[in-house]
């Protein structure tokens, strides 16, 4: 049973790390600020959750588990607000998104 | 009163988890801190439905279950596009109508858009939210409006 949990935890950590790498790759490869923010979104949602879940599985029942849950909750509560603030600041500063399609009806 | 009790429970849980010291002296310190914060919050007049949305607690878990599924799918999609030799992205920006009536509903809607990789809410007002999306398909899904309907149902 302990081995089983270790394996699941390892898989979670591995996929999480892979997703963080993918997010970083997207940040480097996508063409402009707004599209790069989408790539960064991968690291702060599923990747962060998977890594924290992987750590929770090996943490066992205790204070560490509770703290990890708290960290996950705070990440999920604050990251959308932070990305909204970032996106809004860029938009207000007049940064226009590159290569948007025809259906765009922004102002 | 219900909101005060709710904020007291929340603060106590956060204190207990972060402290790790449970000797009587520290517990008294913790209780005093919680009491102080509640007093400050009262003076700032921020203990209300907005900071303690307990009226949502019944329906929220179901919505989050649906949202988590959405987030996983969107994550895989964006990660896949990051790995493509030539990323097949079609960035779009568009105003999406906001059907929610309360501030809380609108915030949940905009936060859900932000939590889903591939869509980003840029500007939010009472009638519409300006959304930037990585792909045209992600935008069409928002225009179709299932997320908006689900948020309107729980607000």
Interface residues (C-beta under 8 A of the other chain):
Chain A: X19 X22 X23 X25 X26 X29 X30 X31 X32 X34 X35 X37 X38 X39 X41 X42 X45 X46 X47 X63 X66 X67 X70 X76 X79 X80 X81 X83 X84 X87 X88 X91 X97 X98 X99 X100 X101 X103 X104 X105 X106
Chain B: X14 X17 X18 X20 X71 X72 X75 X78 X79 X81 X82 X83 X87 X89 X90 X91 X92 X93 X94 X95 X110 X111 X112 X114 X115 X116 X117 X118 X119 X120 X121 X122 X123 X124 X130 X132 X133 X134 X136 X139
